[in-house]
Amino acid sequence: MIQSRTVSICIFFSFILSFPFLLHCLFTVFYRIVFFFLVHSPFISFFKPLITYESC
């Protein structure tokens, strides 16, 4: 009983610690997809100042 509880607590803490990293990965992938669509869209001339400002 104590053993399984310790294991579950360890798994829970490792999940909590890895959660920000997973979130960061998801946001990076999402940002790249959005960036790709912006670059290949006809509105590139409109969004280009915004993109360059964001990257700086």
N, CA, C and O atoms as a GROMACS GRO file, in nm:
protein
  224
    1MET      N    1   0.083  -0.121   0.000
    1MET     CA    2   0.000   0.000   0.000
    1MET      C    3   0.087   0.126   0.000
    1MET      O    4   0.070   0.214  -0.085
    2ILE      N    5   0.180   0.134   0.095
    2ILE     CA    6   0.269   0.250   0.105
    2ILE      C    7   0.356   0.262  -0.022
    2ILE      O    8   0.379   0.371  -0.073
    3GLN      N    9   0.402   0.148  -0.070
    3GLN     CA   10   0.487   0.145  -0.190
    3GLN      C   11   0.414   0.204  -0.311
    3GLN      O   12   0.468   0.290  -0.380
    4SER      N   13   0.294   0.158  -0.336
    4SER     CA   14   0.216   0.204  -0.451
    4SER      C   15   0.182   0.353  -0.439
    4SER      O   16   0.179   0.427  -0.537
    5ARG      N   17   0.157   0.395  -0.317
    5ARG     CA   18   0.127   0.536  -0.294
    5ARG      C   19   0.249   0.623  -0.324
    5ARG      O   20   0.236   0.730  -0.384
    6THR      N   21   0.365   0.580  -0.284
    6THR     CA   22   0.489   0.652  -0.311
    6THR      C   23   0.514   0.661  -0.461
    6THR      O   24   0.552   0.766  -0.512
    7VAL      N   25   0.491   0.552  -0.530
    7VAL     CA   26   0.509   0.549  -0.676
    7VAL      C   27   0.412   0.646  -0.744
    7VAL      O   28   0.451   0.719  -0.835
    8SER      N   29   0.289   0.647  -0.701
    8SER     CA   30   0.190   0.738  -0.760
    8SER      C   31   0.224   0.885  -0.733
    8SER      O   32   0.205   0.970  -0.819
    9ILE      N   33   0.275   0.913  -0.614
    9ILE     CA   34   0.319   1.049  -0.580
    9ILE      C   35   0.437   1.090  -0.669
    9ILE      O   36   0.441   1.203  -0.718
   10CYS      N   37   0.531   1.000  -0.688
   10CYS     CA   38   0.647   1.026  -0.775
   10CYS      C   39   0.602   1.055  -0.919
   10CYS      O   40   0.652   1.148  -0.982
   11ILE      N   41   0.511   0.975  -0.969
   11ILE     CA   42   0.457   0.994  -1.105
   11ILE      C   43   0.386   1.129  -1.115
   11ILE      O   44   0.402   1.203  -1.212
   12PHE      N   45   0.308   1.159  -1.014
   12PHE     CA   46   0.234   1.286  -1.010
   12PHE      C   47   0.330   1.406  -1.013
   12PHE      O   48   0.308   1.501  -1.089
   13PHE      N   49   0.434   1.402  -0.931
   13PHE     CA   50   0.531   1.511  -0.927
   13PHE      C   51   0.610   1.523  -1.056
   13PHE      O   52   0.638   1.634  -1.102
   14SER      N   53   0.646   1.411  -1.114
   14SER     CA   54   0.718   1.415  -1.241
   14SER      C   55   0.631   1.474  -1.352
   14SER      O   56   0.681   1.546  -1.438
   15PHE      N   57   0.502   1.442  -1.349
   15PHE     CA   58   0.407   1.500  -1.445
   15PHE      C   59   0.398   1.652  -1.427
   15PHE      O   60   0.401   1.726  -1.525
   16ILE      N   61   0.387   1.697  -1.303
   16ILE     CA   62   0.379   1.840  -1.273
   16ILE      C   63   0.507   1.912  -1.319
   16ILE      O   64   0.500   2.023  -1.374
   17LEU      N   65   0.621   1.850  -1.298
   17LEU     CA   66   0.747   1.910  -1.339
   17LEU      C   67   0.762   1.914  -1.491
   17LEU      O   68   0.817   2.009  -1.546
   18SER      N   69   0.713   1.812  -1.557
   18SER     CA   70   0.725   1.806  -1.703
   18SER      C   71   0.615   1.886  -1.775
   18SER      O   72   0.627   1.912  -1.894
   19PHE      N   73   0.511   1.923  -1.705
   19PHE     CA   74   0.398   1.994  -1.766
   19PHE      C   75   0.439   2.126  -1.832
   19PHE      O   76   0.399   2.149  -1.946
   20PRO      N   77   0.515   2.214  -1.767
   20PRO     CA   78   0.557   2.338  -1.834
   20PRO      C   79   0.636   2.312  -1.962
   20PRO      O   80   0.621   2.383  -2.061
   21PHE      N   81   0.721   2.209  -1.959
   21PHE     CA   82   0.798   2.174  -2.078
   21PHE      C   83   0.707   2.129  -2.192
   21PHE      O   84   0.725   2.170  -2.307
   22LEU      N   85   0.608   2.046  -2.160
   22LEU     CA   86   0.510   2.000  -2.260
   22LEU      C   87   0.431   2.118  -2.315
   22LEU      O   88   0.406   2.127  -2.435
   23LEU      N   89   0.391   2.207  -2.228
   23LEU     CA   90   0.318   2.326  -2.267
   23LEU      C   91   0.401   2.412  -2.361
   23LEU      O   92   0.352   2.462  -2.462
   24HIS      N   93   0.528   2.430  -2.326
   24HIS     CA   94   0.621   2.506  -2.409
   24HIS      C   95   0.635   2.444  -2.548
   24HIS      O   96   0.635   2.514  -2.649
   25CYS      N   97   0.646   2.311  -2.553
   25CYS     CA   98   0.655   2.239  -2.681
   25CYS      C   99   0.529   2.261  -2.765
   25CYS      O  100   0.537   2.287  -2.885
   26LEU      N  101   0.415   2.252  -2.701
   26LEU     CA  102   0.288   2.273  -2.772
   26LEU      C  103   0.279   2.415  -2.827
   26LEU      O  104   0.238   2.435  -2.942
   27PHE      N  105   0.316   2.512  -2.747
   27PHE     CA  106   0.313   2.651  -2.792
   27PHE      C  107   0.411   2.676  -2.905
   27PHE      O  108   0.381   2.752  -2.997
   28THR      N  109   0.528   2.612  -2.899
   28THR     CA  110   0.628   2.626  -3.005
   28THR      C  111   0.575   2.571  -3.137
   28THR      O  112   0.589   2.634  -3.242
   29VAL      N  113   0.515   2.452  -3.130
   29VAL     CA  114   0.457   2.390  -3.250
   29VAL      C  115   0.344   2.476  -3.306
   29VAL      O  116   0.336   2.500  -3.427
   30PHE      N  117   0.257   2.522  -3.219
   30PHE     CA  118   0.146   2.609  -3.259
   30PHE      C  119   0.197   2.738  -3.323
   30PHE      O  120   0.145   2.782  -3.426
   31TYR      N  121   0.298   2.800  -3.262
   31TYR     CA  122   0.355   2.923  -3.313
   31TYR      C  123   0.416   2.902  -3.451
   31TYR      O  124   0.402   2.986  -3.540
   32ARG      N  125   0.486   2.788  -3.470
   32ARG     CA  126   0.546   2.758  -3.600
   32ARG      C  127   0.440   2.737  -3.708
   32ARG      O  128   0.458   2.782  -3.822
   33ILE      N  129   0.331   2.670  -3.673
   33ILE     CA  130   0.221   2.649  -3.769
   33ILE      C  131   0.159   2.783  -3.808
   33ILE      O  132   0.137   2.811  -3.926
   34VAL      N  133   0.132   2.866  -3.709
   34VAL     CA  134   0.076   2.999  -3.734
   34VAL      C  135   0.172   3.082  -3.818
   34VAL      O  136   0.130   3.149  -3.913
   35PHE      N  137   0.299   3.079  -3.783
   35PHE     CA  138   0.402   3.151  -3.857
   35PHE      C  139   0.408   3.105  -4.002
   35PHE      O  140   0.418   3.187  -4.094
   36PHE      N  141   0.403   2.973  -4.024
   36PHE     CA  142   0.403   2.916  -4.158
   36PHE      C  143   0.285   2.968  -4.240
   36PHE      O  144   0.301   3.008  -4.356
   37PHE      N  145   0.166   2.967  -4.180
   37PHE     CA  146   0.047   3.015  -4.250
   37PHE      C  147   0.054   3.165  -4.279
   37PHE      O  148   0.008   3.210  -4.383
   38LEU      N  149   0.110   3.240  -4.187
   38LEU     CA  150   0.125   3.384  -4.208
   38LEU      C  151   0.223   3.412  -4.322
   38LEU      O  152   0.199   3.500  -4.406
   39VAL      N  153   0.332   3.339  -4.324
   39VAL     CA  154   0.434   3.358  -4.428
   39VAL      C  155   0.378   3.324  -4.566
   39VAL      O  156   0.409   3.392  -4.664
   40HIS      N  157   0.297   3.220  -4.575
   40HIS     CA  158   0.245   3.174  -4.703
   40HIS      C  159   0.107   3.233  -4.738
   40HIS      O  160   0.044   3.192  -4.835
   41SER      N  161   0.063   3.327  -4.659
   41SER     CA  162  -0.067   3.389  -4.685
   41SER      C  163  -0.050   3.515  -4.772
   41SER      O  164   0.060   3.571  -4.777
   42PRO      N  165  -0.155   3.560  -4.838
   42PRO     CA  166  -0.147   3.684  -4.917
   42PRO      C  167  -0.132   3.810  -4.830
   42PRO      O  168  -0.096   3.917  -4.880
   43PHE      N  169  -0.159   3.795  -4.700
   43PHE     CA  170  -0.152   3.909  -4.608
   43PHE      C  171  -0.012   3.930  -4.550
   43PHE      O  172   0.005   3.999  -4.450
   44ILE      N  173   0.088   3.869  -4.614
   44ILE     CA  174   0.226   3.878  -4.563
   44ILE      C  175   0.271   4.024  -4.552
   44ILE      O  176   0.339   4.059  -4.455
   45SER      N  177   0.237   4.106  -4.645
   45SER     CA  178   0.278   4.247  -4.641
   45SER      C  179   0.214   4.321  -4.523
   45SER      O  180   0.272   4.414  -4.467
   46PHE      N  181   0.094   4.276  -4.486
   46PHE     CA  182   0.026   4.336  -4.371
   46PHE      C  183   0.085   4.287  -4.239
   46PHE      O  184   0.100   4.365  -4.144
   47PHE      N  185   0.119   4.157  -4.233
   47PHE     CA  186   0.166   4.097  -4.108
   47PHE      C  187   0.317   4.107  -4.087
   47PHE      O  188   0.367   4.086  -3.976
   48LYS      N  189   0.390   4.139  -4.193
   48LYS     CA  190   0.537   4.138  -4.183
   48LYS      C  191   0.591   4.231  -4.073
   48LYS      O  192   0.678   4.187  -3.997
   49PRO      N  193   0.546   4.355  -4.061
   49PRO     CA  194   0.595   4.441  -3.951
   49PRO      C  195   0.567   4.380  -3.812
   49PRO      O  196   0.650   4.388  -3.721
   50LEU      N  197   0.449   4.319  -3.800
   50LEU     CA  198   0.410   4.256  -3.673
   50LEU      C  199   0.502   4.137  -3.641
   50LEU      O  200   0.545   4.121  -3.526
   51ILE      N  201   0.531   4.055  -3.742
   51ILE     CA  202   0.618   3.938  -3.722
   51ILE      C  203   0.760   3.982  -3.683
   51ILE      O  204   0.819   3.927  -3.590
   52THR      N  205   0.813   4.079  -3.754
   52THR     CA  206   0.949   4.126  -3.724
   52THR      C  207   0.955   4.190  -3.585
   52THR      O  208   1.055   4.176  -3.514
   53TYR      N  209   0.849   4.258  -3.548
   53TYR     CA  210   0.843   4.318  -3.413
   53TYR      C  211   0.837   4.208  -3.305
   53TYR      O  212   0.903   4.218  -3.202
   54GLU      N  213   0.758   4.104  -3.331
   54GLU     CA  214   0.744   3.993  -3.236
   54GLU      C  215   0.876   3.917  -3.220
   54GLU      O  216   0.912   3.879  -3.109
   55SER      N  217   0.948   3.894  -3.329
   55SER     CA  218   1.073   3.818  -3.323
   55SER      C  219   1.182   3.894  -3.246
   55SER      O  220   1.270   3.833  -3.186
   56CYS      N  221   1.176   4.027  -3.250
   56CYS     CA  222   1.272   4.108  -3.173
   56CYS      C  223   1.225   4.117  -3.028
   56CYS      O  224   1.291   4.180  -2.946
   0.00000   0.00000   0.00000
